[in-house]
Amino acid sequence: MTTAIRSLLRAGAPSWLRTLVRAIRSAEAREDLQYEFRRRRSGEPSLPAGPILRVLVICHGNVCRSPFAGVDLATRNAGLEVRSAGIAVRTGNPAAPGASRTARKFGVELDNHVSQPLTDEGVEWADLILAMQGRHPAAIQRRWPQAAHKVRLLGDFLESSPHAIED
């Protein structure tokens, strides 16, 4: 990136310009932006057909967002079986300390969390996969195209954009 663009972005450029520059520089940012545009155009997505008994909550590293959302979702919905996983994970990492502190403020305990990678078995097991950013459904579409129909963003069910839940 040129020095002029960096200076412009640091000088308080509008958020749309910062988003555009990130999208130009990063394939993942482009996937996030594409998802957001499709979501705004088509409205709130419906849930996958059939009963939803098993939910897999995913994020990038499975140490912040997905463990918190998974435990919170399971606590609020006693009949639901919930797991969490990450797209790019080394198995066995604990929840990030900051995530644990924040979760405690909401009554969610992450002390026993151990990160898990997203696997074939996990994708097959889930009736619904809740992701955090548009890049996550894109990654699932590439690796597990047969599961694309059951992936939604957790933020898809918020009333207004942005629908992605950033790290």
DSSP file (Angstrom, degrees, kcal/mol; ACC not computed):
  #  RESIDUE AA STRUCTURE BP1 BP2  ACC     N-H-->O    O-->H-N    N-H-->O    O-->H-N    TCO  KAPPA ALPHA  PHI   PSI    X-CA   Y-CA   Z-CA
    1    1 A M              0   0    0      0, 0.0     2,-0.0     0, 0.0     0, 0.0   0.000 360.0 360.0 360.0 140.9    0.0    0.0    0.0
    2    2 A T     >  -     0   0    0      1,-0.1     4,-2.1     4,-0.0     5,-0.2  -0.314 360.0-117.5 -73.8 159.0    1.3    3.4   -0.8
    3    3 A T  H  > S+     0   0    0      1,-0.2     4,-2.6     2,-0.2     5,-0.2   0.859 114.2  57.8 -62.9 -36.5    2.2    5.9    1.8
    4    4 A A  H  > S+     0   0    0      2,-0.2     4,-2.2     1,-0.2    -1,-0.2   0.908 107.6  46.2 -62.6 -42.2   -0.5    8.3    0.6
    5    5 A I  H  > S+     0   0    0      2,-0.2     4,-2.5     1,-0.2    -1,-0.2   0.916 112.0  51.0 -67.7 -42.2   -3.2    5.7    1.1
    6    6 A R  H  X S+     0   0    0     -4,-2.1     4,-2.3     1,-0.2    -2,-0.2   0.925 111.1  48.7 -59.5 -44.0   -1.9    4.8    4.5
    7    7 A S  H  X S+     0   0    0     -4,-2.6     4,-1.7     1,-0.2    -1,-0.2   0.910 110.5  51.0 -62.0 -42.8   -1.9    8.5    5.5
    8    8 A L  H  <>S+     0   0    0     -4,-2.2     5,-0.7     1,-0.2    -1,-0.2   0.916 111.4  47.5 -60.5 -44.7   -5.4    9.0    4.2
    9    9 A L  H >X5S+     0   0    0     -4,-2.5     3,-0.9     1,-0.2     4,-0.6   0.878 113.2  47.9 -67.3 -37.3   -6.7    6.0    6.2
   10   10 A R  H 3<5S+     0   0    0     -4,-2.3    -1,-0.2     1,-0.2    -2,-0.2   0.780 100.4  68.3 -71.6 -25.7   -5.0    7.2    9.3
   11   11 A A  T 3<5S-     0   0    0     -4,-1.7    -1,-0.2    -5,-0.2    -2,-0.2   0.249 128.1 -86.2 -81.6  14.9   -6.4   10.7    8.9
   12   12 A G  T <45 -     0   0    0     -3,-0.9    -3,-0.2     1,-0.1    -2,-0.2   0.877  59.0-174.4  87.4  39.5   -9.9    9.5    9.5
   13   13 A A     << -     0   0    0     -5,-0.7    -1,-0.1    -4,-0.6     5,-0.1  -0.283  39.9 -85.5 -61.0 152.4  -11.1    8.4    6.1
   14   14 A P    >>  -     0   0    0      0, 0.0     4,-1.9     0, 0.0     3,-0.7  -0.223  36.8-114.5 -59.7 152.9  -14.7    7.3    6.0
   15   15 A S  H 3> S+     0   0    0      1,-0.3     4,-2.5     2,-0.2     5,-0.2   0.847 115.0  58.8 -60.3 -35.4  -15.5    3.8    7.0
   16   16 A W  H 3> S+     0   0    0      1,-0.2     4,-2.0     2,-0.2    -1,-0.3   0.864 106.6  48.5 -62.8 -34.7  -16.6    2.9    3.5
   17   17 A L  H <> S+     0   0    0     -3,-0.7     4,-2.4     2,-0.2    -1,-0.2   0.894 110.6  49.7 -72.4 -39.8  -13.2    3.9    2.1
   18   18 A R  H  X S+     0   0    0     -4,-1.9     4,-2.2     2,-0.2    -2,-0.2   0.912 111.9  49.5 -62.9 -41.3  -11.3    1.8    4.7
   19   19 A T  H  X S+     0   0    0     -4,-2.5     4,-2.3     1,-0.2    -2,-0.2   0.909 110.3  50.5 -62.8 -43.1  -13.6   -1.2    3.9
   20   20 A L  H  X S+     0   0    0     -4,-2.0     4,-2.0     2,-0.2    -2,-0.2   0.912 110.0  49.2 -62.8 -43.8  -12.9   -0.7    0.2
   21   21 A V  H  X S+     0   0    0     -4,-2.4     4,-1.8     1,-0.2    -1,-0.2   0.915 111.2  49.8 -63.9 -42.5   -9.1   -0.6    0.7
   22   22 A R  H  X S+     0   0    0     -4,-2.2     4,-1.8     1,-0.2     7,-0.3   0.913 110.4  51.1 -61.2 -40.9   -9.2   -3.7    2.9
   23   23 A A  H  < S+     0   0    0     -4,-2.3     7,-0.3     1,-0.2    -1,-0.2   0.853 108.5  51.3 -66.2 -34.7  -11.2   -5.5    0.2
   24   24 A I  H  < S+     0   0    0     -4,-2.0    -1,-0.2     1,-0.2    -2,-0.2   0.876 116.8  40.2 -66.8 -37.1   -8.7   -4.6   -2.5
   25   25 A R  H  < S+     0   0    0     -4,-1.8     2,-0.4    -5,-0.2    -2,-0.2   0.694 115.3  48.7 -86.8 -20.5   -5.9   -5.9   -0.4
   26   26 A S     X  -     0   0    0     -4,-1.8     4,-1.8    -5,-0.1    -1,-0.1  -0.975  54.7-155.7-135.1 128.5   -7.4   -9.1    1.0
   27   27 A A  H  > S+     0   0    0     -2,-0.4     4,-2.1     2,-0.2     5,-0.1   0.881 103.1  53.2 -63.2 -38.4   -9.4  -12.0   -0.5
   28   28 A E  H  > S+     0   0    0      1,-0.2     4,-2.2     2,-0.2    -1,-0.2   0.906 107.1  50.7 -64.7 -40.9  -10.9  -12.7    2.9
   29   29 A A  H  > S+     0   0    0     -7,-0.3     4,-2.3     1,-0.2    -6,-0.2   0.871 108.7  52.9 -64.5 -35.5  -12.1   -9.1    3.2
   30   30 A R  H  X S+     0   0    0     -4,-1.8     4,-2.8    -7,-0.3    -2,-0.2   0.907 108.2  50.3 -64.3 -41.0  -13.6   -9.4   -0.3
   31   31 A E  H  X S+     0   0    0     -4,-2.1     4,-2.2     2,-0.2    -2,-0.2   0.903 110.6  49.7 -63.6 -40.2  -15.5  -12.5    0.8
   32   32 A D  H  X S+     0   0    0     -4,-2.2     4,-2.2     2,-0.2    -2,-0.2   0.929 113.1  46.3 -61.8 -45.2  -16.8  -10.6    3.9
   33   33 A L  H  X S+     0   0    0     -4,-2.3     4,-2.4     2,-0.2    -2,-0.2   0.896 111.1  51.5 -66.3 -42.1  -17.9   -7.7    1.7
   34   34 A Q  H  X S+     0   0    0     -4,-2.8     4,-2.5     2,-0.2     5,-0.2   0.913 110.3  49.5 -61.2 -43.0  -19.6  -10.0   -0.8
   35   35 A Y  H  X S+     0   0    0     -4,-2.2     4,-2.8     1,-0.2    -2,-0.2   0.935 110.3  50.4 -61.2 -45.9  -21.5  -11.8    1.9
   36   36 A E  H  X S+     0   0    0     -4,-2.2     4,-2.4     1,-0.2    -2,-0.2   0.905 111.1  48.4 -61.4 -42.6  -22.7   -8.4    3.4
   37   37 A F  H  X S+     0   0    0     -4,-2.4     4,-2.1     2,-0.2    -1,-0.2   0.930 113.3  47.0 -62.8 -45.7  -23.9   -7.2    0.0
   38   38 A R  H  X S+     0   0    0     -4,-2.5     4,-2.5     1,-0.2     5,-0.2   0.910 112.5  50.8 -61.9 -41.3  -25.8  -10.4   -0.7
   39   39 A R  H  X S+     0   0    0     -4,-2.8     4,-1.9     1,-0.2    -2,-0.2   0.914 110.7  47.6 -64.4 -44.0  -27.3  -10.3    2.8
   40   40 A R  H  < S+     0   0    0     -4,-2.4    -1,-0.2     1,-0.2    -2,-0.2   0.873 114.9  47.2 -64.4 -36.7  -28.5   -6.7    2.4
   41   41 A R  H  < S+     0   0    0     -4,-2.1    -2,-0.2    -5,-0.2    -1,-0.2   0.887 120.7  34.4 -72.5 -40.0  -30.0   -7.5   -1.0
   42   42 A S  H  < S-     0   0    0     -4,-2.5    -2,-0.2     1,-0.2    -1,-0.2   0.591 100.0-138.9 -97.8 -10.7  -31.8  -10.7    0.0
   43   43 A G     <  -     0   0    0     -4,-1.9    -1,-0.2    -5,-0.2    -2,-0.1  -0.252  54.8 -10.9  82.7-174.3  -32.9   -9.9    3.6
   44   44 A E  S    S-     0   0    0      1,-0.1   113,-0.1    -4,-0.1     2,-0.1  -0.381  75.8-125.4 -63.5 129.1  -32.8  -12.2    6.6
   45   45 A P        -     0   0    0      0, 0.0     2,-0.1     0, 0.0    -1,-0.1  -0.393  19.3-118.6 -74.6 152.4  -32.1  -15.8    5.5
   46   46 A S        -     0   0    0      1,-0.1     3,-0.1    -2,-0.1     0, 0.0  -0.450  33.6-101.8 -80.4 163.1  -34.5  -18.6    6.5
   47   47 A L        -     0   0    0      1,-0.1    -1,-0.1    -2,-0.1     3,-0.1  -0.477  48.8 -84.6 -79.0 157.2  -33.2  -21.4    8.7
   48   48 A P        -     0   0    0      0, 0.0    -1,-0.1     0, 0.0   102,-0.1  -0.255  56.0 -94.2 -58.4 151.3  -32.4  -24.8    7.0
   49   49 A A  S    S+     0   0    0     -3,-0.1    -3,-0.0     2,-0.0     0, 0.0  -0.272  87.5  31.5 -65.2 152.6  -35.3  -27.1    6.5
   50   50 A G  S    S-     0   0    0     -3,-0.1     2,-0.1     2,-0.1    77,-0.0  -0.133 105.1 -35.5  90.3 172.9  -36.1  -29.7    9.2
   51   51 A P        -     0   0    0      0, 0.0     2,-0.7     0, 0.0     3,-0.2  -0.397  50.6-142.2 -69.2 144.2  -35.6  -29.8   12.9
   52   52 A I        +     0   0    0      1,-0.2     3,-0.1    -2,-0.1    -2,-0.1  -0.903  43.8 141.7-109.5 104.1  -32.5  -28.0   14.3
   53   53 A L        +     0   0    0     -2,-0.7    28,-2.9     1,-0.2     2,-0.5   0.616  63.1  49.5-112.8 -23.2  -31.2  -30.0   17.2
   54   54 A R  E     -a   81   0A   0     -3,-0.2    73,-2.8    26,-0.2    74,-1.5  -0.980  63.8-174.4-128.0 122.5  -27.4  -29.7   16.6
   55   55 A V  E     -ab  82 128A   0     26,-2.7    28,-2.3    -2,-0.5     2,-0.5  -0.958   9.6-160.9-120.9 131.6  -25.7  -26.4   16.1
   56   56 A L  E     -ab  83 129A   0     72,-2.5    74,-2.5    -2,-0.4     2,-0.5  -0.959   8.5-159.7-110.6 120.9  -22.0  -25.9   15.3
   57   57 A V  E     -ab  84 130A   0     26,-2.7    28,-2.0    -2,-0.5     2,-0.3  -0.886  17.5-174.6-102.8 125.6  -20.7  -22.3   15.9
   58   58 A I  E     +a   85   0A   0     72,-3.1    74,-0.3    -2,-0.5     2,-0.2  -0.871  17.7 155.0-125.1 154.4  -17.5  -21.5   14.1
   59   59 A C  E     -a   86   0A   0     26,-1.3    28,-2.4    -2,-0.3    29,-0.2  -0.758  55.4 -78.8-149.0-161.4  -15.0  -18.7   13.8
   60   60 A H  S    S+     0   0    0     26,-0.3    28,-2.8    -2,-0.2    -1,-0.1   0.988 116.8   8.1 -74.7 -61.0  -11.3  -18.4   12.8
   61   61 A G  S    S-     0   0    0     25,-0.2    29,-0.2    26,-0.2    25,-0.2   0.521  84.9-130.9-106.2  -6.7   -9.4  -19.7   15.8
   62   62 A N  S    S+     0   0    0     23,-0.3    24,-0.1    53,-0.1    54,-0.1   0.852  82.6  98.5  58.2  37.9  -12.0  -21.1   18.2
   63   63 A V  S    S+     0   0    0     32,-0.1    33,-2.6    52,-0.1    36,-0.2   0.420  91.0  10.9-128.2  -4.4  -10.6  -19.2   21.2
   64   64 A C  S  > S+     0   0    0     31,-0.2     4,-1.7    35,-0.1     5,-0.2   0.452 123.7  26.5-132.4 -79.9  -12.9  -16.1   21.4
   65   65 A R  H  > S+     0   0    0      1,-0.2     4,-2.8     2,-0.2     5,-0.2   0.937 119.5  44.3 -67.9 -52.9  -16.1  -15.7   19.4
   66   66 A S  H  > S+     0   0    0      1,-0.2     4,-2.6     2,-0.2     5,-0.2   0.881 113.3  49.3 -68.9 -37.4  -17.3  -19.2   18.7
   67   67 A P  H  > S+     0   0    0      0, 0.0     4,-2.5     0, 0.0     5,-0.3   0.948 114.8  46.0 -63.5 -43.6  -16.7  -20.6   22.2
   68   68 A F  H  X S+     0   0    0     -4,-1.7     4,-2.4     1,-0.2     5,-0.2   0.957 116.8  43.4 -60.6 -51.4  -18.5  -17.7   23.8
   69   69 A A  H  X S+     0   0    0     -4,-2.8     4,-2.7     1,-0.2     5,-0.2   0.888 113.7  52.5 -63.0 -39.2  -21.4  -17.9   21.4
   70   70 A G  H  X S+     0   0    0     -4,-2.6     4,-2.3    -5,-0.2    -1,-0.2   0.935 112.4  42.4 -64.1 -47.7  -21.6  -21.7   21.7
   71   71 A V  H  X S+     0   0    0     -4,-2.5     4,-2.3    -5,-0.2    -2,-0.2   0.914 116.1  49.6 -65.7 -42.2  -21.8  -21.7   25.5
   72   72 A D  H  X S+     0   0    0     -4,-2.4     4,-2.0    -5,-0.3    -2,-0.2   0.925 112.1  47.8 -62.6 -44.9  -24.2  -18.8   25.5
   73   73 A L  H  X S+     0   0    0     -4,-2.7     4,-1.1     1,-0.2    -2,-0.2   0.912 112.8  48.2 -62.4 -44.1  -26.5  -20.5   22.9
   74   74 A A  H  < S+     0   0    0     -4,-2.3     6,-0.2     1,-0.2     3,-0.2   0.883 110.7  51.8 -64.8 -38.4  -26.5  -23.8   24.7
   75   75 A T  H  < S+     0   0    0     -4,-2.3     3,-0.2     1,-0.2    -1,-0.2   0.877 113.0  44.2 -65.4 -38.0  -27.3  -22.1   28.1
   76   76 A R  H  < S+     0   0    0     -4,-2.0     2,-0.4     1,-0.2    -1,-0.2   0.650 117.7  45.7 -81.7 -15.8  -30.2  -20.3   26.6
   77   77 A N    ><  -     0   0    0     -4,-1.1     3,-2.0    -3,-0.2    -1,-0.2  -0.761  64.5-176.3-133.1  85.9  -31.6  -23.4   24.7
   78   78 A A  T 3  S+     0   0    0     -2,-0.4    -1,-0.1     1,-0.3    -2,-0.1   0.775  82.2  53.0 -57.4 -32.3  -31.6  -26.5   26.9
   79   79 A G  T 3  S+     0   0    0      2,-0.1     2,-0.4     0, 0.0    -1,-0.3   0.454  92.0  93.4 -84.7   1.4  -32.8  -28.8   24.2
   80   80 A L    <   -     0   0    0     -3,-2.0     2,-0.6    -6,-0.2   -26,-0.2  -0.790  66.3-144.5-100.2 133.8  -30.1  -27.8   21.7
   81   81 A E  E     -a   54   0A   0    -28,-2.9   -26,-2.7    -2,-0.4     2,-0.4  -0.868  27.5-173.2 -94.3 123.7  -26.7  -29.6   21.4
   82   82 A V  E     +a   55   0A   0     -2,-0.6     2,-0.3   -28,-0.2   -26,-0.2  -0.959  13.7 171.5-126.9 135.3  -24.1  -27.0   20.6
   83   83 A R  E     -a   56   0A   0    -28,-2.3   -26,-2.7    -2,-0.4     2,-0.3  -0.872  16.8-146.5-128.0 164.4  -20.4  -27.4   19.7
   84   84 A S  E     +a   57   0A   0     -2,-0.3     2,-0.3   -28,-0.2   -26,-0.2  -0.966  20.1 164.2-132.7 155.0  -17.8  -24.9   18.5
   85   85 A A  E     -a   58   0A   0    -28,-2.0   -26,-1.3    -2,-0.3     2,-0.3  -0.944  24.8-124.5-156.1 171.8  -14.9  -25.1   16.1
   86   86 A G  E     -ac  59 117A   0     30,-2.0    32,-2.5    -2,-0.3     3,-0.4  -0.949  11.3-138.7-130.0 150.4  -12.5  -23.0   14.1
   87   87 A I  S    S+     0   0    0    -28,-2.4     2,-0.5    -2,-0.3   -27,-0.2   0.881 104.9  27.3 -70.2 -40.3  -11.5  -22.8   10.5
   88   88 A A  S    S+     0   0    0    -28,-2.8     2,-0.4   -29,-0.2    -1,-0.3  -0.781  92.0 148.5-127.4  86.4   -7.7  -22.3   11.3
   89   89 A V        -     0   0    0     -2,-0.5     2,-0.6    -3,-0.4   -27,-0.1  -0.914  45.8-147.9-128.5 143.0   -7.1  -24.0   14.6
   90   90 A R    >   -     0   0    0     -2,-0.4     3,-1.0   -29,-0.2    25,-0.1  -0.966  45.2-115.2 -99.7 121.8   -4.4  -25.8   16.5
   91   91 A T  T 3  S+     0   0    0     -2,-0.6    25,-0.2     1,-0.2    24,-0.1  -0.211  90.7  32.4 -58.0 140.7   -6.2  -28.3   18.7
   92   92 A G  T 3  S+     0   0    0     23,-2.2    -1,-0.2     1,-0.3    24,-0.1   0.442  73.1 140.0  99.1   1.3   -6.0  -27.8   22.4
   93   93 A N    <   -     0   0    0     -3,-1.0    22,-3.0    22,-0.1    -1,-0.3  -0.553  47.5-128.3 -76.8 141.5   -5.7  -24.1   22.9
   94   94 A P        -     0   0    0      0, 0.0    20,-0.2     0, 0.0    17,-0.1  -0.318  40.2 -77.4 -76.5 170.3   -7.7  -22.6   25.8
   95   95 A A        -     0   0    0     15,-0.5   -31,-0.2    18,-0.5   -32,-0.1  -0.377  60.2 -93.4 -62.2 147.2  -10.0  -19.6   25.4
   96   96 A A     >  -     0   0    0    -33,-2.6     4,-2.4     1,-0.1     3,-0.3  -0.376  32.5-122.0 -62.3 140.7   -8.2  -16.3   25.1
   97   97 A P  H  > S+     0   0    0      0, 0.0     4,-2.4     0, 0.0     5,-0.2   0.886 112.4  50.5 -54.9 -41.9   -7.9  -14.6   28.5
   98   98 A G  H  > S+     0   0    0      1,-0.2     4,-2.3     2,-0.2     5,-0.2   0.879 109.8  50.7 -64.5 -36.9   -9.7  -11.5   27.3
   99   99 A A  H  > S+     0   0    0     -3,-0.3     4,-2.8     2,-0.2    -1,-0.2   0.903 109.9  50.3 -66.2 -41.2  -12.5  -13.6   25.9
  100  100 A S  H  X S+     0   0    0     -4,-2.4     4,-2.2     2,-0.2    -2,-0.2   0.920 111.4  48.0 -62.9 -43.9  -12.8  -15.4   29.2
  101  101 A R  H  X S+     0   0    0     -4,-2.4     4,-1.2    -5,-0.2    -2,-0.2   0.931 114.9  45.2 -62.8 -45.1  -12.9  -12.2   31.2
  102  102 A T  H  X S+     0   0    0     -4,-2.3     4,-0.6     1,-0.2     3,-0.5   0.919 111.2  52.9 -65.2 -43.5  -15.6  -10.7   28.8
  103  103 A A  H ><>S+     0   0    0     -4,-2.8     5,-2.6     1,-0.2     3,-1.5   0.897 103.1  58.0 -60.0 -41.0  -17.6  -13.9   28.8
  104  104 A R  H ><5S+     0   0    0     -4,-2.2     3,-1.8     1,-0.3    -1,-0.2   0.856  97.4  61.5 -58.0 -35.2  -17.7  -13.9   32.6
  105  105 A K  H 3<5S+     0   0    0     -4,-1.2    -1,-0.3    -3,-0.5    -2,-0.2   0.758 108.1  44.4 -63.0 -22.8  -19.3  -10.5   32.6
  106  106 A F  T <<5S-     0   0    0     -3,-1.5    -1,-0.3    -4,-0.6    -2,-0.2   0.250 124.4-103.1-103.4   9.9  -22.2  -12.1   30.7
  107  107 A G  T < 5S+     0   0    0     -3,-1.8     2,-0.5     1,-0.3    -3,-0.2   0.700  80.6 131.8  77.7  19.7  -22.4  -15.1   33.0
  108  108 A V      < -     0   0    0     -5,-2.6     2,-0.5    -6,-0.1    -1,-0.3  -0.918  45.0-151.1-110.0 128.4  -20.6  -17.4   30.5
  109  109 A E        +     0   0    0     -2,-0.5     3,-0.1     1,-0.1    -9,-0.1  -0.869  22.8 167.8-103.9 123.8  -17.7  -19.6   31.7
  110  110 A L    >   +     0   0    0     -2,-0.5     3,-1.8   -10,-0.2   -15,-0.5   0.239  44.2 110.7-114.8  10.9  -15.0  -20.5   29.2
  111  111 A D  T 3  S+     0   0    0      1,-0.3    -1,-0.1   -11,-0.1   -16,-0.1   0.793  82.4  45.2 -60.1 -29.4  -12.4  -21.9   31.6
  112  112 A N  T 3  S+     0   0    0     -3,-0.1    -1,-0.3   -18,-0.1     2,-0.1   0.373  85.3 125.8 -95.6   5.0  -12.8  -25.5   30.4
  113  113 A H    <   -     0   0    0     -3,-1.8   -18,-0.5   -50,-0.1     2,-0.4  -0.399  35.4-175.4 -69.5 137.8  -12.8  -24.6   26.7
  114  114 A V        -     0   0    0    -20,-0.2   -23,-0.1    -2,-0.1   -21,-0.1  -0.992  31.0-113.1-131.3 124.2  -10.3  -26.4   24.4
  115  115 A S        -     0   0    0    -22,-3.0   -23,-2.2    -2,-0.4   -53,-0.1  -0.211  32.0-167.4 -61.9 145.1  -10.1  -25.3   20.7
  116  116 A Q        -     0   0    0    -25,-0.2   -30,-2.0   -54,-0.1     2,-0.2  -0.985  17.7-123.4-131.8 141.0  -11.2  -27.7   18.1
  117  117 A P  B     -c   86   0A   0      0, 0.0     2,-0.4     0, 0.0   -30,-0.2  -0.511  34.8-100.4 -80.1 154.4  -10.7  -27.6   14.3
  118  118 A L        -     0   0    0    -32,-2.5     2,-0.3    -2,-0.2   -29,-0.1  -0.625  53.7-176.8 -70.9 126.5  -13.6  -27.7   11.9
  119  119 A T     >  -     0   0    0     -2,-0.4     4,-2.3     1,-0.1     5,-0.2  -0.772  43.2-107.2-125.8 166.5  -13.8  -31.3   10.6
  120  120 A D  H  > S+     0   0    0     -2,-0.3     4,-2.5     1,-0.2     5,-0.2   0.922 121.5  52.0 -55.1 -45.8  -15.8  -33.4    8.1
  121  121 A E  H  > S+     0   0    0      1,-0.2     4,-2.5     2,-0.2    -1,-0.2   0.905 109.2  48.8 -61.3 -43.5  -17.5  -35.0   11.1
  122  122 A G  H  > S+     0   0    0      2,-0.2     4,-1.7     1,-0.2    -1,-0.2   0.903 111.6  48.7 -64.2 -42.3  -18.5  -31.7   12.7
  123  123 A V  H  < S+     0   0    0     -4,-2.3    -2,-0.2     1,-0.2    -1,-0.2   0.915 115.1  44.9 -64.3 -43.4  -19.9  -30.3    9.4
  124  124 A E  H  < S+     0   0    0     -4,-2.5    -2,-0.2    -5,-0.2    -1,-0.2   0.889 111.0  55.0 -66.1 -39.7  -21.9  -33.5    8.8
  125  125 A W  H  < S+     0   0    0     -4,-2.5    -1,-0.2    -5,-0.2    -2,-0.2   0.852  92.4  87.7 -62.3 -38.6  -23.1  -33.6   12.5
  126  126 A A     <  -     0   0    0     -4,-1.7   -71,-0.2     1,-0.1     3,-0.1  -0.361  51.7-168.4 -75.4 139.4  -24.6  -30.1   12.5
  127  127 A D  S    S+     0   0    0    -73,-2.8     2,-0.3     1,-0.3   -72,-0.2   0.716  88.8  20.3 -85.4 -28.5  -28.1  -29.2   11.4
  128  128 A L  E     -b   55   0A   0    -74,-1.5   -72,-2.5   -81,-0.1     2,-0.5  -0.997  68.1-157.5-142.3 134.4  -27.1  -25.5   11.4
  129  129 A I  E     -bd  56 151A   0     21,-3.2    23,-2.7    -2,-0.3     2,-0.6  -0.969   9.6-160.8-115.0 119.7  -23.6  -24.0   11.2
  130  130 A L  E     -bd  57 152A   0    -74,-2.5   -72,-3.1    -2,-0.5    23,-0.2  -0.895  13.0-174.6-103.3 118.9  -23.4  -20.4   12.6
  131  131 A A  E     - d   0 153A   0     21,-3.0    23,-3.1    -2,-0.6    24,-0.4  -0.559  24.3-139.9-106.5 171.5  -20.3  -18.5   11.4
  132  132 A M  S    S+     0   0    0    -74,-0.3    33,-3.2     1,-0.2     2,-0.3   0.779  78.0  23.3-103.5 -33.5  -19.0  -15.1   12.4
  133  133 A Q  S >  S-     0   0    0     31,-0.2     3,-1.8     1,-0.0    -1,-0.2  -0.915  79.3-107.2-136.0 159.2  -17.9  -13.5    9.1
  134  134 A G  T 3> S+     0   0    0     -2,-0.3     4,-1.4     1,-0.3  -102,-0.1   0.746 114.0  66.1 -58.7 -25.9  -18.6  -13.9    5.4
  135  135 A R  H 3> S+     0   0    0      1,-0.2     4,-2.0     2,-0.2    -1,-0.3   0.776  93.7  61.5 -67.0 -25.4  -15.2  -15.5    4.8
  136  136 A H  H <> S+     0   0    0     -3,-1.8     4,-2.2     2,-0.2    -1,-0.2   0.946 104.2  44.0 -71.5 -48.4  -16.4  -18.5    6.9
  137  137 A P  H  > S+     0   0    0      0, 0.0     4,-2.8     0, 0.0    -1,-0.2   0.886 113.1  54.8 -60.7 -35.0  -19.3  -19.6    4.7
  138  138 A A  H  X S+     0   0    0     -4,-1.4     4,-1.8     2,-0.2    -2,-0.2   0.908 107.7  48.7 -63.2 -40.8  -17.0  -19.1    1.7
  139  139 A A  H  X S+     0   0    0     -4,-2.0     4,-2.1     2,-0.2     5,-0.3   0.895 112.4  48.0 -65.7 -40.1  -14.4  -21.4    3.3
  140  140 A I  H  X S+     0   0    0     -4,-2.2     4,-3.8     1,-0.2     7,-0.2   0.919 108.5  54.6 -66.4 -42.4  -17.1  -24.0    4.0
  141  141 A Q  H  < S+     0   0    0     -4,-2.8    -1,-0.2     1,-0.2    -2,-0.2   0.884 110.5  47.0 -57.7 -39.2  -18.5  -23.7    0.4
  142  142 A R  H  < S+     0   0    0     -4,-1.8    -1,-0.2    -5,-0.2    -2,-0.2   0.916 125.7  27.5 -69.0 -42.9  -15.0  -24.4   -1.0
  143  143 A R  H  < S+     0   0    0     -4,-2.1    -2,-0.2     1,-0.2    -3,-0.2   0.840 137.0  22.4 -91.6 -35.8  -14.3  -27.4    1.3
  144  144 A W    ><  +     0   0    0     -4,-3.8     3,-2.3    -5,-0.3     4,-0.4  -0.576  63.6 166.0-130.9  68.4  -17.8  -28.8    2.0
  145  145 A P  G >  S+     0   0    0      0, 0.0     3,-1.1     0, 0.0     4,-0.3   0.798  75.6  64.4 -58.5 -28.0  -20.1  -27.5   -0.8
  146  146 A Q  G 3  S+     0   0    0      1,-0.2     3,-0.2     2,-0.1    -5,-0.1   0.655 103.0  49.3 -68.7 -14.3  -22.7  -30.1    0.2
  147  147 A A  G X  S+     0   0    0     -3,-2.3     3,-2.0    -7,-0.2    -1,-0.2   0.432  78.2  99.8-103.0  -1.2  -23.1  -28.2    3.5
  148  148 A A  G X  S+     0   0    0     -3,-1.1     3,-1.4    -4,-0.4    -1,-0.1   0.812  73.9  64.8 -57.5 -31.6  -23.4  -24.7    2.2
  149  149 A H  G 3  S+     0   0    0     -4,-0.3    -1,-0.3     1,-0.3    -2,-0.1   0.676 101.5  49.2 -67.6 -16.7  -27.2  -24.8    2.6
  150  150 A K  G <  S+     0   0    0     -3,-2.0   -21,-3.2  -102,-0.1     2,-0.5   0.241  88.1 101.8-108.9  14.9  -26.9  -25.0    6.4
  151  151 A V  E <   +d  129   0A   0     -3,-1.4     2,-0.3   -23,-0.2   -21,-0.2  -0.860  39.3 158.5-103.2 130.8  -24.5  -22.2    7.0
  152  152 A R  E     -d  130   0A   0    -23,-2.7   -21,-3.0    -2,-0.5     2,-0.4  -0.937  42.2-107.6-136.4 160.2  -25.6  -18.8    8.3
  153  153 A L  E >   -d  131   0A   0     -2,-0.3     3,-1.5   -23,-0.2     4,-0.3  -0.729  22.8-131.8 -83.6 142.1  -23.9  -15.9   10.0
  154  154 A L  G >  S+     0   0    0    -23,-3.1     3,-1.2    -2,-0.4    -1,-0.1   0.897 111.2  55.7 -56.1 -39.4  -24.8  -15.6   13.7
  155  155 A G  G >  S+     0   0    0      8,-0.5     3,-2.0   -24,-0.4    -1,-0.3   0.544  80.9  88.9 -73.2  -7.1  -25.3  -11.9   12.9
  156  156 A D  G <  S+     0   0    0     -3,-1.5    -1,-0.2     1,-0.3    -2,-0.2   0.744  85.4  56.1 -60.0 -21.0  -27.8  -12.7   10.1
  157  157 A F  G <  S+     0   0    0     -3,-1.2    -1,-0.3    -4,-0.3     2,-0.2   0.271  83.4 105.4-100.4  11.6  -30.4  -12.5   12.8
  158  158 A L  S <  S-     0   0    0     -3,-2.0     5,-0.0     1,-0.1    -3,-0.0  -0.589  77.8-123.2 -81.9 154.0  -29.6   -9.0   13.9
  159  159 A E  S    S+     0   0    0     -2,-0.2     2,-0.3     1,-0.0    -1,-0.1   0.821  87.0  23.1 -70.8 -30.6  -32.0   -6.3   12.8
  160  160 A S  S    S-     0   0    0      2,-0.1    -2,-0.1    -5,-0.1    -1,-0.0  -0.895  89.5 -59.1-136.5 164.7  -29.4   -4.2   11.1
  161  161 A S  S    S+     0   0    0     -2,-0.3     2,-0.1     2,-0.1    -2,-0.0  -0.367  88.4  68.2 -79.2 163.1  -26.0   -4.4    9.4
  162  162 A P        +     0   0    0      0, 0.0    -2,-0.1     0, 0.0  -126,-0.0   0.513  55.9 179.9 -76.6 150.1  -23.2   -5.1    9.7
  163  163 A H        +     0   0    0     -2,-0.1    -8,-0.5    -4,-0.1     2,-0.2   0.643  52.2  93.7 -93.0 -17.6  -24.1   -8.7   10.1
  164  164 A A        -     0   0    0     -9,-0.1     2,-0.7   -10,-0.1   -31,-0.2  -0.488  68.9-141.6 -74.0 145.9  -20.5  -10.0   10.5
  165  165 A I        -     0   0    0    -33,-3.2  -100,-0.1    -2,-0.2   -11,-0.1  -0.909  25.5-144.8-109.3 102.1  -19.2  -10.3   14.1
  166  166 A E              0   0    0     -2,-0.7   -33,-0.0     1,-0.1     0, 0.0  -0.219 360.0 360.0 -69.0 154.8  -15.6   -9.2   13.8
  167  167 A D              0   0    0   -103,-0.0    -1,-0.1  -102,-0.0   -34,-0.0   0.459 360.0 360.0 -67.7 360.0  -12.8  -10.7   15.8
